[in-house]
């Protein structure tokens, strides 16, 4: 673990945030961080309510359903215009709805 010596030296109060991959939760991995004095926190389980990509997929799928793009050819024809229908205003709103600050 090349990360631990650097964290101990440069960021002794660091907190390592990991996802819920089972390998991250192994006893030996957690013991190594604990022995180094580095705190570990795990991300919460995935929540679609906190992901701005979910309303984007919803809009895209809704457009494709309305166009009845149910074959490869129809999907190929309709996907570009459907993606073009997603605007920057949409994206900003989806981030805001999910609780993220508005980027400049």
ZAMIRO-474844 format. One record per atom (N, C-alpha, C, O, CB): residue number from 0; residue in one letter; atom name; x, y, z. Coordinates in nm, 4 decimals, decimal comma. Last residue first. Glycine has a CB too. Example, Ala and Ser with C-alpha at 12.3 -4.5 7.8 and 13.67 -1.06 7.14 Angstrom:
2
zamar  tike  voti  px  py  pz
1  S  N  1,2850  -0,2250  0,7080 $
1  S  CA  1,3670  -0,1060  0,7140 $
1  S  C  1,2900  0,0030  0,7870 $
1  S  O  1,3409  0,1138  0,8039 $
1  S  CB  1,4084  -0,0598  0,5725 $
0  A  N  1,3190  -0,5690  0,7800 $
0  A  CA  1,2300  -0,4500  0,7800 $
0  A  C  1,3200  -0,3300  0,7800 $
0  A  O  1,4236  -0,3319  0,8465 $
0  A  CB  1,1308  -0,4473  0,9046 $
END
This chain:
104
zamar  tike  voti  px  py  pz
103  X  N  -2,0557  2,6938  -1,1664 $
103  X  CA  -2,0495  2,8226  -1,2378 $
103  X  C  -2,0350  2,8030  -1,3843 $
103  X  O  -2,0283  2,9004  -1,4592 $
103  X  CB  -1,9358  2,9072  -1,1875 $
102  X  N  -2,2946  2,4531  -1,0467 $
102  X  CA  -2,1604  2,4908  -1,0926 $
102  X  C  -2,1647  2,6234  -1,1678 $
102  X  O  -2,2671  2,6594  -1,2258 $
102  X  CB  -2,1007  2,3806  -1,1827 $
101  X  N  -2,4934  2,4433  -0,7649 $
101  X  CA  -2,4942  2,4822  -0,9053 $
101  X  C  -2,3532  2,5228  -0,9474 $
101  X  O  -2,2970  2,6166  -0,8908 $
101  X  CB  -2,5947  2,5979  -0,9302 $
100  X  N  -2,4501  2,1569  -0,5517 $
100  X  CA  -2,4484  2,3014  -0,5762 $
100  X  C  -2,4408  2,3297  -0,7263 $
100  X  O  -2,3882  2,2496  -0,8035 $
100  X  CB  -2,3293  2,3679  -0,5029 $
99  X  N  -2,6879  1,8865  -0,5409 $
99  X  CA  -2,5530  1,9353  -0,5680 $
99  X  C  -2,5573  2,0852  -0,5911 $
99  X  O  -2,6558  2,1369  -0,6439 $
99  X  CB  -2,4913  1,8630  -0,6899 $
98  X  N  -2,9399  1,7726  -0,5116 $
98  X  CA  -2,8766  1,8357  -0,3957 $
98  X  C  -2,7350  1,8843  -0,4183 $
98  X  O  -2,6674  1,9205  -0,3219 $
98  X  CB  -2,8761  1,7414  -0,2835 $
97  X  N  -3,0867  1,6848  -0,7193 $
97  X  CA  -3,0150  1,5819  -0,6420 $
97  X  C  -2,9346  1,6413  -0,5269 $
97  X  O  -2,8686  1,5683  -0,4529 $
97  X  CB  -2,9219  1,5034  -0,7334 $
96  X  N  -3,1711  1,9241  -0,8303 $
96  X  CA  -3,2708  1,8359  -0,7680 $
96  X  C  -3,2048  1,7312  -0,6787 $
96  X  O  -3,2597  1,6934  -0,5752 $
96  X  CB  -3,3552  1,7666  -0,8755 $
95  X  N  -2,9246  2,0091  -0,9390 $
95  X  CA  -2,9872  2,0853  -0,8310 $
95  X  C  -3,0876  1,9972  -0,7558 $
95  X  O  -3,0892  1,9957  -0,6328 $
95  X  CB  -3,0573  2,2118  -0,8869 $
94  X  N  -2,8850  1,8195  -1,1433 $
94  X  CA  -2,7870  1,8305  -1,0353 $
94  X  C  -2,8493  1,9021  -0,9151 $
94  X  O  -2,8289  1,8600  -0,8013 $
94  X  CB  -2,6604  1,9059  -1,0837 $
93  X  N  -3,1118  1,8785  -1,2971 $
93  X  CA  -3,0978  1,7456  -1,2375 $
93  X  C  -2,9949  1,7456  -1,1250 $
93  X  O  -3,0144  1,6797  -1,0229 $
93  X  CB  -3,0582  1,6434  -1,3441 $
92  X  N  -3,0560  2,1416  -1,3795 $
92  X  CA  -3,1722  2,1141  -1,2941 $
92  X  C  -3,1589  1,9786  -1,2253 $
92  X  O  -3,1915  1,9658  -1,1073 $
92  X  CB  -3,3018  2,1186  -1,3765 $
91  X  N  -2,8324  2,0992  -1,5413 $
91  X  CA  -2,8214  2,1828  -1,4207 $
91  X  C  -2,9360  2,1550  -1,3248 $
91  X  O  -2,9160  2,1459  -1,2037 $
91  X  CB  -2,8195  2,3321  -1,4582 $
90  X  N  -2,9539  1,9403  -1,7436 $
90  X  CA  -2,8463  1,8863  -1,6595 $
90  X  C  -2,8311  1,9671  -1,5310 $
90  X  O  -2,8181  1,9094  -1,4230 $
90  X  CB  -2,7133  1,8849  -1,7366 $
89  X  N  -3,1397  2,1228  -1,8580 $
89  X  CA  -3,1826  1,9956  -1,7974 $
89  X  C  -3,0779  1,9468  -1,6979 $
89  X  O  -3,1092  1,9160  -1,5829 $
89  X  CB  -3,2069  1,8879  -1,9067 $
88  X  N  -2,9593  2,3135  -1,9542 $
88  X  CA  -3,0573  2,3523  -1,8511 $
88  X  C  -3,1116  2,2285  -1,7805 $
88  X  O  -3,1279  2,2282  -1,6585 $
88  X  CB  -3,1739  2,4336  -1,9138 $
87  X  N  -2,8352  2,1695  -2,1503 $
87  X  CA  -2,7556  2,2103  -2,0344 $
87  X  C  -2,8477  2,2523  -1,9198 $
87  X  O  -2,8171  2,2290  -1,8029 $
87  X  CB  -2,6596  2,3261  -2,0718 $
86  X  N  -3,0673  1,9118  -2,2634 $
86  X  CA  -3,0030  2,0427  -2,2669 $
86  X  C  -2,9172  2,0670  -2,1433 $
86  X  O  -2,9261  1,9941  -2,0445 $
86  X  CB  -3,1076  2,1520  -2,2795 $
85  X  N  -3,1501  1,6601  -2,4709 $
85  X  CA  -3,1050  1,6842  -2,3330 $
85  X  C  -3,0202  1,8101  -2,3342 $
85  X  O  -2,9148  1,8150  -2,3976 $
85  X  CB  -3,0238  1,5614  -2,2753 $
84  X  N  -3,1821  1,6351  -2,7391 $
84  X  CA  -3,2927  1,6949  -2,6646 $
84  X  C  -3,2585  1,7196  -2,5184 $
84  X  O  -3,3301  1,7921  -2,4493 $
84  X  CB  -3,4142  1,6064  -2,6734 $
83  X  N  -2,9686  1,4907  -2,8293 $
83  X  CA  -2,9661  1,6354  -2,8519 $
83  X  C  -3,0762  1,7066  -2,7741 $
83  X  O  -3,0647  1,8259  -2,7460 $
83  X  CB  -2,9801  1,6657  -3,0007 $
82  X  N  -3,0637  1,2341  -2,7746 $
82  X  CA  -2,9541  1,2882  -2,6939 $
82  X  C  -2,9456  1,4400  -2,7085 $
82  X  O  -2,9186  1,5103  -2,6111 $
82  X  CB  -2,8205  1,2235  -2,7344 $
81  X  N  -3,2552  1,2221  -2,9785 $
81  X  CA  -3,2966  1,2095  -2,8387 $
81  X  C  -3,1888  1,2648  -2,7457 $
81  X  O  -3,2197  1,3345  -2,6490 $
81  X  CB  -3,3265  1,0622  -2,8041 $
80  X  N  -3,0991  1,2412  -3,2139 $
80  X  CA  -3,1932  1,3479  -3,1793 $
80  X  C  -3,2396  1,3420  -3,0335 $
80  X  O  -3,2611  1,4462  -2,9715 $
80  X  CB  -3,3134  1,3410  -3,2706 $
79  X  N  -2,9533  0,9875  -3,1719 $
79  X  CA  -2,8889  1,1188  -3,1823 $
79  X  C  -2,9827  1,2331  -3,1483 $
79  X  O  -2,9503  1,3150  -3,0623 $
79  X  CB  -2,8344  1,1385  -3,3212 $
78  X  N  -3,1579  0,7855  -3,1707 $
78  X  CA  -3,0739  0,8106  -3,0538 $
78  X  C  -3,0085  0,9486  -3,0577 $
78  X  O  -3,0084  1,0193  -2,9570 $
78  X  CB  -2,9670  0,7038  -3,0433 $
77  X  N  -3,2980  0,7308  -3,4057 $
77  X  CA  -3,3577  0,8201  -3,3068 $
77  X  C  -3,2661  0,8590  -3,1905 $
77  X  O  -3,2942  0,9556  -3,1195 $
77  X  CB  -3,4793  0,7564  -3,2523 $
76  X  N  -3,1461  0,5528  -3,5632 $
76  X  CA  -3,2017  0,6734  -3,6243 $
76  X  C  -3,2435  0,7762  -3,5178 $
76  X  O  -3,2258  0,8962  -3,5383 $
76  X  CB  -3,3221  0,6370  -3,7126 $
75  X  N  -3,0920  0,3464  -3,3853 $
75  X  CA  -2,9816  0,4157  -3,4518 $
75  X  C  -3,0293  0,5502  -3,5087 $
75  X  O  -2,9572  0,6497  -3,5015 $
75  X  CB  -2,9222  0,3273  -3,5645 $
74  X  N  -3,3527  0,2636  -3,3314 $
74  X  CA  -3,2694  0,3191  -3,2246 $
74  X  C  -3,1537  0,3993  -3,2832 $
74  X  O  -3,1221  0,5080  -3,2349 $
74  X  CB  -3,2157  0,2068  -3,1337 $
73  X  N  -3,4233  0,1641  -3,5799 $
73  X  CA  -3,4977  0,2767  -3,5240 $
73  X  C  -3,4168  0,3432  -3,4130 $
73  X  O  -3,4136  0,4659  -3,4029 $
73  X  CB  -3,6347  0,2301  -3,4703 $
72  X  N  -3,2359  -0,0477  -3,6043 $
72  X  CA  -3,2394  0,0609  -3,7026 $
72  X  C  -3,3103  0,1843  -3,6471 $
72  X  O  -3,2629  0,2965  -3,6652 $
72  X  CB  -3,3089  0,0142  -3,8308 $
71  X  N  -3,3060  -0,2063  -3,3840 $
71  X  CA  -3,1715  -0,1489  -3,3927 $
71  X  C  -3,1703  -0,0312  -3,4901 $
71  X  O  -3,1109  0,0728  -3,4618 $
71  X  CB  -3,0691  -0,2562  -3,4368 $
70  X  N  -3,6316  -0,1153  -3,2587 $
70  X  CA  -3,5425  -0,1991  -3,3390 $
70  X  C  -3,4066  -0,1315  -3,3426 $
70  X  O  -3,3936  -0,0139  -3,3086 $
70  X  CB  -3,5988  -0,2215  -3,4841 $
69  X  N  -3,7808  0,0678  -3,1278 $
69  X  CA  -3,7721  -0,0665  -3,0685 $
69  X  C  -3,6927  -0,1645  -3,1524 $
69  X  O  -3,6869  -0,2834  -3,1211 $
69  X  CB  -3,9098  -0,1214  -3,0467 $
68  X  N  -3,8791  0,3557  -3,0823 $
68  X  CA  -3,7499  0,3066  -3,1320 $
68  X  C  -3,7205  0,1710  -3,0692 $
68  X  O  -3,6463  0,1603  -2,9716 $
68  X  CB  -3,6351  0,4078  -3,1005 $
67  X  N  -4,1053  0,5189  -3,0496 $
67  X  CA  -4,1193  0,3751  -3,0732 $
67  X  C  -3,9934  0,3147  -3,1362 $
67  X  O  -4,0002  0,2347  -3,2295 $
67  X  CB  -4,2399  0,3485  -3,1629 $
66  X  N  -4,0926  0,7699  -2,9622 $
66  X  CA  -4,0584  0,7503  -3,1037 $
66  X  C  -4,0711  0,6045  -3,1457 $
66  X  O  -4,0505  0,5703  -3,2621 $
66  X  CB  -3,9167  0,7992  -3,1308 $
65  X  N  -4,1447  0,7212  -2,6953 $
65  X  CA  -4,2426  0,7990  -2,7728 $
65  X  C  -4,2186  0,7838  -2,9232 $
65  X  O  -4,3132  0,7848  -3,0020 $
65  X  CB  -4,2362  0,9480  -2,7333 $
64  X  N  -3,9067  0,5876  -2,6271 $
64  X  CA  -4,0348  0,5157  -2,6230 $
64  X  C  -4,1398  0,5878  -2,7076 $
64  X  O  -4,2146  0,5245  -2,7821 $
64  X  CB  -4,0845  0,5015  -2,4772 $
63  X  N  -3,7240  0,7969  -2,6541 $
63  X  CA  -3,7118  0,6790  -2,7409 $
63  X  C  -3,8398  0,5961  -2,7410 $
63  X  O  -3,8773  0,5403  -2,8441 $
63  X  CB  -3,5938  0,5922  -2,6962 $
62  X  N  -3,8172  0,9675  -2,4505 $
62  X  CA  -3,8156  1,0125  -2,5900 $
62  X  C  -3,8114  0,8928  -2,6840 $
62  X  O  -3,8860  0,8873  -2,7818 $
62  X  CB  -3,6950  1,1053  -2,6163 $
61  X  N  -3,7742  0,8024  -2,2257 $
61  X  CA  -3,9079  0,8511  -2,2590 $
61  X  C  -3,9181  0,8964  -2,4032 $
61  X  O  -4,0166  0,8670  -2,4710 $
61  X  CB  -3,9460  0,9647  -2,1675 $
60  X  N  -3,4974  0,7701  -2,2281 $
60  X  CA  -3,5834  0,6530  -2,2514 $
60  X  C  -3,7249  0,6950  -2,2884 $
60  X  O  -3,7889  0,6316  -2,3723 $
60  X  CB  -3,5866  0,5630  -2,1271 $
59  X  N  -3,4211  1,0388  -2,1714 $
59  X  CA  -3,3786  0,9723  -2,2941 $
59  X  C  -3,4699  0,8538  -2,3274 $
59  X  O  -3,5142  0,8391  -2,4413 $
59  X  CB  -3,2334  0,9250  -2,2809 $
58  X  N  -3,5352  1,0771  -1,9158 $
58  X  CA  -3,5773  1,1603  -2,0286 $
58  X  C  -3,5434  1,0915  -2,1608 $
58  X  O  -3,6264  1,0862  -2,2515 $
58  X  CB  -3,5101  1,2994  -2,0217 $
57  X  N  -3,3936  0,8778  -1,7745 $
57  X  CA  -3,5389  0,8757  -1,7808 $
57  X  C  -3,5903  0,9577  -1,8988 $
57  X  O  -3,6782  0,9133  -1,9727 $
57  X  CB  -3,5980  0,9282  -1,6506 $
56  X  N  -3,1322  0,9599  -1,7946 $
56  X  CA  -3,1711  0,8335  -1,8585 $
56  X  C  -3,3226  0,8277  -1,8736 $
56  X  O  -3,3736  0,7782  -1,9741 $
56  X  CB  -3,1202  0,7120  -1,7765 $
55  X  N  -3,1631  1,1951  -1,6392 $
55  X  CA  -3,1182  1,2013  -1,7783 $
55  X  C  -3,1565  1,0763  -1,8551 $
55  X  O  -3,2071  1,0844  -1,9670 $
55  X  CB  -2,9678  1,2212  -1,7846 $
54  X  N  -3,2313  1,1027  -1,3874 $
54  X  CA  -3,3326  1,1763  -1,4642 $
54  X  C  -3,2930  1,1924  -1,6108 $
54  X  O  -3,3798  1,2022  -1,6975 $
54  X  CB  -3,3559  1,3137  -1,4020 $
53  X  N  -2,9735  0,9658  -1,3414 $
53  X  CA  -3,1003  0,8934  -1,3479 $
53  X  C  -3,2098  0,9730  -1,4191 $
53  X  O  -3,2773  0,9164  -1,5052 $
53  X  CB  -3,1463  0,8577  -1,2081 $
52  X  N  -2,7671  1,1441  -1,3118 $
52  X  CA  -2,7737  1,0697  -1,4379 $
52  X  C  -2,9088  0,9994  -1,4525 $
52  X  O  -2,9538  0,9757  -1,5646 $
52  X  CB  -2,6591  0,9669  -1,4457 $
51  X  N  -2,7699  1,2480  -1,0568 $
51  X  CA  -2,8294  1,3277  -1,1641 $
51  X  C  -2,8363  1,2547  -1,2978 $
51  X  O  -2,9057  1,3003  -1,3886 $
51  X  CB  -2,7517  1,4545  -1,1813 $
50  X  N  -2,8459  1,0686  -0,7772 $
50  X  CA  -2,7682  1,0595  -0,8995 $
50  X  C  -2,8339  1,1390  -1,0119 $
50  X  O  -2,9420  1,1024  -1,0580 $
50  X  CB  -2,7511  0,9137  -0,9407 $
49  X  N  -2,9980  1,0360  -0,5552 $
49  X  CA  -2,8842  1,1272  -0,5437 $
49  X  C  -2,7983  1,1291  -0,6697 $
49  X  O  -2,6889  1,1856  -0,6688 $
49  X  CB  -2,7988  1,0886  -0,4247 $
48  X  N  -3,1844  0,8453  -0,6115 $
48  X  CA  -3,2328  0,9787  -0,5764 $
48  X  C  -3,1208  1,0811  -0,5698 $
48  X  O  -3,1465  1,2012  -0,5781 $
48  X  CB  -3,3050  0,9744  -0,4441 $
47  X  N  -3,0455  0,6095  -0,6391 $
47  X  CA  -3,0803  0,6818  -0,7616 $
47  X  C  -3,1332  0,8218  -0,7331 $
47  X  O  -3,1280  0,9085  -0,8203 $
47  X  CB  -3,1835  0,6036  -0,8405 $
46  X  N  -2,7829  0,5292  -0,4414 $
46  X  CA  -2,9188  0,5789  -0,4339 $
46  X  C  -2,9508  0,6558  -0,5612 $
46  X  O  -2,8881  0,7583  -0,5880 $
46  X  CB  -2,9385  0,6679  -0,3092 $
45  X  N  -2,5664  0,2787  -0,3228 $
45  X  CA  -2,6102  0,3602  -0,4351 $
45  X  C  -2,7565  0,4021  -0,4174 $
45  X  O  -2,8420  0,3207  -0,3829 $
45  X  CB  -2,5918  0,2836  -0,5672 $
44  X  N  -2,4755  0,3110  0,0221 $
44  X  CA  -2,5197  0,2307  -0,0916 $
44  X  C  -2,5741  0,3235  -0,1988 $
44  X  O  -2,6220  0,4331  -0,1695 $
44  X  CB  -2,6269  0,1265  -0,0488 $
43  X  N  -2,2261  0,5534  0,1099 $
43  X  CA  -2,3558  0,4874  0,1281 $
43  X  C  -2,3879  0,4030  0,0056 $
43  X  O  -2,3317  0,4239  -0,1019 $
43  X  CB  -2,4681  0,5914  0,1532 $
42  X  N  -1,8782  0,4736  0,1364 $
42  X  CA  -1,9868  0,5460  0,0735 $
42  X  C  -2,1183  0,4775  0,1060 $
42  X  O  -2,1216  0,3563  0,1275 $
42  X  CB  -1,9660  0,5554  -0,0787 $
41  X  N  -1,7000  0,4393  0,4408 $
41  X  CA  -1,7571  0,3787  0,3212 $
41  X  C  -1,8696  0,4657  0,2684 $
41  X  O  -1,9463  0,5241  0,3450 $
41  X  CB  -1,8081  0,2363  0,3506 $
40  X  N  -1,3894  0,5462  0,5724 $
40  X  CA  -1,5349  0,5594  0,5677 $
40  X  C  -1,5823  0,4973  0,4374 $
40  X  O  -1,5126  0,5024  0,3361 $
40  X  CB  -1,5803  0,7098  0,5791 $
39  X  N  -1,1123  0,5268  0,7837 $
39  X  CA  -1,1784  0,4760  0,6629 $
39  X  C  -1,3284  0,4966  0,6788 $
39  X  O  -1,3864  0,4684  0,7837 $
39  X  CB  -1,1446  0,3244  0,6381 $
38  X  N  -0,8204  0,6942  0,9031 $
38  X  CA  -0,9627  0,6636  0,9140 $
38  X  C  -1,0178  0,6188  0,7787 $
38  X  O  -0,9754  0,6668  0,6736 $
38  X  CB  -1,0407  0,7862  0,9661 $
37  X  N  -0,5068  0,5761  0,9856 $
37  X  CA  -0,5849  0,6423  0,8807 $
37  X  C  -0,7303  0,5972  0,8922 $
37  X  O  -0,7597  0,4776  0,8911 $
37  X  CB  -0,5275  0,6102  0,7383 $
36  X  N  -0,3194  0,4448  1,1345 $
36  X  CA  -0,3870  0,5596  1,1941 $
36  X  C  -0,4689  0,6401  1,0944 $
36  X  O  -0,4968  0,7580  1,1162 $
36  X  CB  -0,2864  0,6490  1,2588 $
35  X  N  -0,2121  0,2141  1,0514 $
35  X  CA  -0,1472  0,3351  1,0025 $
35  X  C  -0,2098  0,4613  1,0615 $
35  X  O  -0,1592  0,5716  1,0410 $
35  X  CB  -0,1540  0,3402  0,8508 $
34  X  N  -0,3910  0,0349  1,1580 $
34  X  CA  -0,2539  0,0353  1,2109 $
34  X  C  -0,1778  0,1606  1,1681 $
34  X  O  -0,0896  0,2077  1,2399 $
34  X  CB  -0,1784  -0,0898  1,1641 $
33  X  N  -0,6105  0,0910  0,9891 $
33  X  CA  -0,6176  0,1204  1,1321 $
33  X  C  -0,4780  0,1288  1,1931 $
33  X  O  -0,4497  0,2197  1,2712 $
33  X  CB  -0,7007  0,0137  1,2045 $
32  X  N  -0,5167  -0,0059  0,7439 $
32  X  CA  -0,5485  0,1370  0,7600 $
32  X  C  -0,5499  0,1753  0,9072 $
32  X  O  -0,4969  0,2795  0,9455 $
32  X  CB  -0,6848  0,1704  0,6954 $
31  X  N  -0,4916  -0,2763  0,8177 $
31  X  CA  -0,3752  -0,2017  0,7679 $
31  X  C  -0,3979  -0,0520  0,7813 $
31  X  O  -0,3089  0,0209  0,8249 $
31  X  CB  -0,3461  -0,2379  0,6209 $
30  X  N  -0,7527  -0,3473  0,8808 $
30  X  CA  -0,6513  -0,3497  0,9860 $
30  X  C  -0,5271  -0,2713  0,9442 $
30  X  O  -0,4642  -0,2066  1,0278 $
30  X  CB  -0,6136  -0,4943  1,0203 $
29  X  N  -0,8720  -0,3355  0,6279 $
29  X  CA  -0,9125  -0,2400  0,7309 $
29  X  C  -0,8109  -0,2325  0,8444 $
29  X  O  -0,7855  -0,1247  0,8983 $
29  X  CB  -1,0491  -0,2775  0,7865 $
28  X  N  -0,7353  -0,5533  0,5108 $
28  X  CA  -0,7280  -0,4198  0,4517 $
28  X  C  -0,7613  -0,3154  0,5576 $
28  X  O  -0,6876  -0,2184  0,5752 $
28  X  CB  -0,8241  -0,4072  0,3306 $
27  X  N  -0,8090  -0,7686  0,6735 $
27  X  CA  -0,6679  -0,7311  0,6637 $
27  X  C  -0,6510  -0,5904  0,6044 $
27  X  O  -0,5609  -0,5170  0,6448 $
27  X  CB  -0,5920  -0,8337  0,5782 $
26  X  N  -1,0904  -0,7783  0,6356 $
26  X  CA  -1,0341  -0,7512  0,7674 $
26  X  C  -0,8893  -0,7044  0,7580 $
26  X  O  -0,8505  -0,6103  0,8272 $
26  X  CB  -1,0429  -0,8753  0,8548 $
25  X  N  -1,2329  -0,6163  0,3536 $
25  X  CA  -1,1598  -0,7292  0,4109 $
25  X  C  -1,0938  -0,6868  0,5418 $
25  X  O  -1,0477  -0,5735  0,5560 $
25  X  CB  -1,0535  -0,7825  0,3112 $
24  X  N  -1,3577  -0,4196  0,2191 $
24  X  CA  -1,4039  -0,4451  0,3552 $
24  X  C  -1,3335  -0,5628  0,4212 $
24  X  O  -1,3699  -0,6041  0,5313 $
24  X  CB  -1,5517  -0,4695  0,3546 $
23  X  N  -1,2677  -0,4148  -0,0362 $
23  X  CA  -1,2336  -0,3009  0,0488 $
23  X  C  -1,2672  -0,3268  0,1947 $
23  X  O  -1,2114  -0,2630  0,2839 $
23  X  CB  -1,3057  -0,1764  0,0011 $
22  X  N  -1,3835  -0,6400  -0,1470 $
22  X  CA  -1,2388  -0,6421  -0,1219 $
22  X  C  -1,1954  -0,5265  -0,0319 $
22  X  O  -1,0969  -0,5387  0,0410 $
22  X  CB  -1,1621  -0,6362  -0,2542 $
21  X  N  -1,6492  -0,5598  -0,1875 $
21  X  CA  -1,6183  -0,6511  -0,0763 $
21  X  C  -1,4688  -0,6564  -0,0457 $
21  X  O  -1,4306  -0,6753  0,0698 $
21  X  CB  -1,6687  -0,7915  -0,1084 $
20  X  N  -1,7192  -0,2214  -0,2346 $
20  X  CA  -1,6613  -0,3421  -0,2923 $
20  X  C  -1,6170  -0,4333  -0,1783 $
20  X  O  -1,5539  -0,3875  -0,0831 $
20  X  CB  -1,5415  -0,3079  -0,3872 $
19  X  N  -1,8339  0,0216  -0,1644 $
19  X  CA  -1,8687  -0,0988  -0,0895 $
19  X  C  -1,8228  -0,2290  -0,1538 $
19  X  O  -1,8812  -0,3347  -0,1298 $
19  X  CB  -2,0152  -0,1038  -0,0708 $
18  X  N  -1,5741  0,2724  -0,1811 $
18  X  CA  -1,7062  0,2195  -0,2117 $
18  X  C  -1,7239  0,0860  -0,1406 $
18  X  O  -1,6367  0,0435  -0,0647 $
18  X  CB  -1,7259  0,2037  -0,3648 $
17  X  N  -1,4087  0,4840  0,0604 $
17  X  CA  -1,4116  0,3733  -0,0358 $
17  X  C  -1,5551  0,3336  -0,0640 $
17  X  O  -1,6453  0,3570  0,0164 $
17  X  CB  -1,3316  0,2520  0,0166 $
16  X  N  -1,2053  0,7369  0,1710 $
16  X  CA  -1,3438  0,7017  0,1418 $
16  X  C  -1,3426  0,5955  0,0323 $
16  X  O  -1,2836  0,6143  -0,0741 $
16  X  CB  -1,4274  0,8276  0,0984 $
15  X  N  -0,9901  0,8122  0,4278 $
15  X  CA  -1,0013  0,7424  0,3001 $
15  X  C  -1,1468  0,6986  0,2830 $
15  X  O  -1,2035  0,6320  0,3696 $
15  X  CB  -0,9033  0,6193  0,2931 $
14  X  N  -0,8941  1,1059  0,5705 $
14  X  CA  -0,9963  1,0027  0,5774 $
14  X  C  -1,0055  0,9417  0,4379 $
14  X  O  -1,0266  1,0137  0,3402 $
14  X  CB  -1,1359  1,0605  0,6260 $
13  X  N  -0,6087  1,2544  0,7334 $
13  X  CA  -0,6856  1,2133  0,6155 $
13  X  C  -0,7889  1,1077  0,6510 $
13  X  O  -0,7739  1,0316  0,7466 $
13  X  CB  -0,5924  1,1601  0,5068 $
12  X  N  -0,4334  1,3596  0,9094 $
12  X  CA  -0,5729  1,3577  0,9500 $
12  X  C  -0,6658  1,3152  0,8356 $
12  X  O  -0,7867  1,3377  0,8412 $
12  X  CB  -0,6132  1,4946  1,0014 $
11  X  N  -0,1855  1,3549  0,7820 $
11  X  CA  -0,2072  1,2626  0,8936 $
11  X  C  -0,3526  1,2578  0,9419 $
11  X  O  -0,3916  1,1620  1,0087 $
11  X  CB  -0,1180  1,3011  1,0084 $
10  X  N  -0,0715  1,4010  0,5080 $
10  X  CA  -0,2106  1,4253  0,5503 $
10  X  C  -0,2456  1,3343  0,6680 $
10  X  O  -0,3287  1,2446  0,6532 $
10  X  CB  -0,3098  1,4015  0,4319 $
9  X  N  0,1982  1,3354  0,4756 $
9  X  CA  0,1459  1,4614  0,4230 $
9  X  C  0,0070  1,4986  0,4740 $
9  X  O  -0,0268  1,6167  0,4816 $
9  X  CB  0,1425  1,4547  0,2748 $
8  X  N  0,2524  1,0904  0,6175 $
8  X  CA  0,3478  1,2006  0,6135 $
8  X  C  0,2803  1,3339  0,5801 $
8  X  O  0,3027  1,4337  0,6485 $
8  X  CB  0,4569  1,1710  0,5118 $
7  X  N  0,0261  0,9304  0,5817 $
7  X  CA  0,0782  0,9535  0,7174 $
7  X  C  0,1692  1,0748  0,7209 $
7  X  O  0,1648  1,1536  0,8154 $
7  X  CB  0,1541  0,8301  0,7680 $
6  X  N  0,0114  0,9348  0,2997 $
6  X  CA  -0,0941  0,9945  0,3816 $
6  X  C  -0,0450  1,0246  0,5227 $
6  X  O  -0,0716  1,1320  0,5767 $
6  X  CB  -0,2152  0,9020  0,3874 $
5  X  N  0,2472  0,7973  0,2387 $
5  X  CA  0,2287  0,9353  0,1921 $
5  X  C  0,1209  1,0045  0,2741 $
5  X  O  0,1371  1,1200  0,3135 $
5  X  CB  0,1917  0,9381  0,0421 $
4  X  N  0,2013  0,5441  0,3502 $
4  X  CA  0,3128  0,6267  0,3978 $
4  X  C  0,2988  0,7737  0,3575 $
4  X  O  0,3347  0,8633  0,4339 $
4  X  CB  0,4439  0,5717  0,3444 $
3  X  N  -0,0450  0,4679  0,2011 $
3  X  CA  -0,0409  0,4908  0,3456 $
3  X  C  0,0789  0,5721  0,3935 $
3  X  O  0,0593  0,6641  0,4729 $
3  X  CB  -0,0413  0,3603  0,4158 $
2  X  N  -0,0005  0,4176  -0,0726 $
2  X  CA  -0,0763  0,5342  -0,0296 $
2  X  C  -0,0538  0,5669  0,1183 $
2  X  O  -0,0449  0,6842  0,1547 $
2  X  CB  -0,2237  0,5118  -0,0555 $
1  X  N  0,1143  0,1743  -0,1167 $
1  X  CA  0,1982  0,2928  -0,1336 $
1  X  C  0,1295  0,4185  -0,0817 $
1  X  O  0,1969  0,5165  -0,0500 $
1  X  CB  0,2348  0,3108  -0,2802 $
0  X  N  0,0840  -0,1182  0,0000 $
0  X  CA  0,0000  0,0000  0,0000 $
0  X  C  0,0885  0,1244  0,0000 $
0  X  O  0,1312  0,1722  0,1051 $
0  X  CB  -0,0956  -0,0002  0,1219 $
END
